[in-house]
């Protein structure tokens, strides 16, 4: 059914530019019909923890990948289905020696709404995505049979994209609803934790002024006391609250944001390492190098050379896939990686 014909590439720095100061990855959906299907070859790369406004389904064709969801780790094996909502920070943190290969569906919940309204029926369809707390099981094991059923309908959705006609759009919505119905039956326990989505949105909203401040003042000195004052809580409470909401300590979040900005400068300018270090708020170039290596797994100068030589290619576009072979052929012919846009990777 699927065989790569031509693989496009995306630079690591381009991935980082799509993650804003709030740690939200912005996906370029078609404005009128926000759903996409992509095929990935997943290999650990240093991209920040992030979340996204869209919902995500990932079917693992081959290999195995471990993801961090907030502060927990989950492993997705061949034949498993992984689902994640819009309020949880996550990233891929490790994989096997063989690249994990997967197909993903990204969609905005508005696609399920009736006349733009999140009515009771829409909430029923989306229940597993809305009510994900610490006890939620993000992986549907292959042995349940559900992942293969979902894969069939994912293939059907892909066949219709880009859905430019009303008939194609109706087909996509119908196939997506079948997948959501299967998940709703599987996640009966989600009904018992109603209200999780609302609480997490409220917590994220409380941090929004801080995220805005970081975006505007990341090159300045920002300590815990400053951050907690912006949020309006004590420093000790802030440390726990920030980690609970984002899955990482505040200092790690801030430094990773700064390093992402540094990657942009290294890739797009000829500024010296010292200049980049200073502009990112690091008063010591040696410390900048240490933090950069921790997050990017290479030195700043090496990163610049690798980026400009075209070694850091990360993409696989579903629009370049033919539809005349099965998953086995896909696994054999995939040779590039499409950089975990919604699967942010290890530090």
Phi, psi and omega in degrees: 000323185230129176215123180299136179252320180208134183252124174271165183234152177227135180283151178305318181298329178292324176299314182297325181293341179273357176254117185274186184296338178275002183075022182260123175277131182259117180261135184279072177291158165294128188302323185272346184210082191278077173211145180212151174238131181227154179245129189237143163250110192263124178222138184306125175219149185280087173244149186294155166305136176209169170230180181205155180286340179275164174261155188223138171238135179229123174254126182270112179287318185204163180077202182203142180219140177252132181243148169263123174244110192057244180252007180257156177247136176229144181248130179251120182256170179305128180091355180272160175241131179247135178232144181214139179272204188258354188250000183254132175283140182202168177190158171280136182243339178195164177211180177281176179296334176264134181303135172282138180237136190211163169242138181235151172241126173249133175207147174275141183300336180302338180297335182266344182295153176258118182056036177077010184245133177278080182279183183299322181296316179298318180296326177295313178302320188267003186311313182298332179276331185278330188245062179254107176250191184299332183274354184292138178264108186282343184254127171263112184297147180300328184292347176287341182088341182296316181305318179294323176297316179297320180301319178303314182285332173296318176301319180296320177298314181300323179300329184271347185271144356288133185277087185268344179253160179296327179293317179296319180295320176298318178299313180300313180297321179294314181296319179296319179296327177295316178300315182295325178295318178299318179292321181298320178293320181293321185260055178300329182292342181299331181296334184280349181244036180303139178103351181298314182300316181296318180294319180292320176299321179295318179295318178296322179296326179295330179274352186303317178300326178291317178300319179296319179297317179299317181300326184267338187229024185298337180279353180265169178284121180233112180254178182299323181295318177298314183296316181294326178294321179296321180281335177087031176225169181292157182300318182293319178292322182299317181303314180291317184295315183296317180292323178297320184281318187257346181080012181206155177295155182300316182298320177297316179300313182296313182293323179293323176296316179297317180295324176299318176296322179296321178300321178299314181294318180296326183279331190245354181227171176254019179298146180291163178299322179296318179295317179297316179303314182293318181293337180271002177092010177264115183283345182237121183295326179296318179294322176303316180297321180295312181294320180299314180297323181299317185271328187253347178067025174200162179285155181305315182292320177296321178299315180300314182296316181295319181297315185284342177273357176082018182282335187265064177268139190221026193232151171212114187259127182297339179291343182258022181254129171282171187236038187240017178212165184269179180305327180298315178296323178299316182296322184289332189256351179287127182230356179239169181242139178256061176007058162037051179304318175253007177238068185299151197247180193292149168288000000 
